[in-house]
Amino acid sequence: MTLLELLETLGVKSKFVAIGYNGSVVDKGCLGEILIGDGDVLEVVKPVGGG
């Protein structure tokens, strides 16, 4: 499964998040190319507005 497929499965819109993969920030153009596997560390960061 790719990072993009995972985000789609979870209902996360990649346009509005930053993705960390094994300690590195992922360029959104590469989400469909990176295969995730056992032991990989993923971080999904979504900005929250407020005031």
Secondary structure, DSSP 8 states (H G I E B T S, - for coil): -BHHHHHHHHT--GGG-EEEETTEE--GGGTTT-B--TT--EEEE------
